[in-house]
């Protein structure tokens, strides 16, 4: 018999008992779907919780003056930001910030909110959606125009229910045009802008500042967004060497800057995600083991019921290895079909969960490949023992059974 004959007999065996085939595939598909669903949920959960907790800080160097170096070298400067952007590998975006207090007129009184001067790609940290108006463009934020953005709470303090975009406010006594209003923040780094005013970096230094502790090109903080969220320690060392060369600080002296390592907090989140993944993985593995046990039991019972059919084939001249090949092809075919159905159900369930819960839908390719491989492997393993038993049985006794 050729392989084509084996395949033909296997397809006939599967199609001749559709209810049994559907039951076998459903049991196996349920376990595999659980594995795929868990993998997509864990990956989506991890991405969303890191975004909510850290935003751009998950892969950023946040550079500020060190207490040991502030008196001698001063705060970070815009020239330092330029040097990092040019020499540090893997830089996606850079930003500089000034931070002060702003006194604003609100009705008959005054309110005090935070005032931030932004330079560069400020949107990585101020990653709120715009509720009114528009954002400051890159040209505007790098200029010195008296333009500003309001956080959600600052807008409520100043305008109540009146439209804010297009209006005017006075920041520390100086007029400023409101170009846009942010919606409430959804990430921890962005929460500081809820009760704040954001204006161009140079405009804050030139018009709105009431303190003189920062020179026009000095910043309270520099933010360097990198492409290495889990290698921040290496980036910190690299950035420190660059800034030491720029400022002329020898290695024998303490660093003039602090490099907050968001990777430390990110590792805590990764640990939390790992624990949840392990819990869900145990549940999924339990479902998969139950599915495999049911799959094997159904296949063993089905082949046992086909003893007369097998005995008739062997009485007509079929060899034992040919019977084993047919049964293994049947179980492998059912295993692969069950794996495909399980993948489809798991991916569909993961997409539905992501859509309902509002986090990214992320497919784990390794989990999908593993599910398909498990389906094939389980089909083969479930068919070996009953196939060998059926092939080794005496045809006369099987026919009388």
Buried (B, 14 or more C-beta within 10 A) or exposed (E): EEEEEBBBBBEEBBEEBEEBBBBBBBBBBBBBBBBBBBBBBBBBBBBBBBBBBBBBBBBBBBBBBBEBBEEEBBBBBBEBBBBBEEBBEBBBBBBBBBBBEBBBEBEEEEBEBBBBBBBBBBBBBBBBEBBBBEBBEEEBBBBBBBBBBBBBBBBBBBBEEEEBBEBEBBBBEBEBEBBBBBBEBEBBBBBBBBBBBBBBBBBBBBBBBEEEEBEBBBBBBBBBBBEBBEBBEBBBEBBBBBBBEBBEBEEEEEBBBBBBBBBEBBEEBBEBBEEBBEEBBEEBBEBBEBBBEBBBEBBBEBBEEBBEBBBBBBEEEBEBEBBBBBBBBBBBBBBBBBBBBBBBBBBEBBBEBBEEEEBEBBBBEEBBEBBBEBBBBBBBBBBBEBBBBBBEBEBEEBBEE
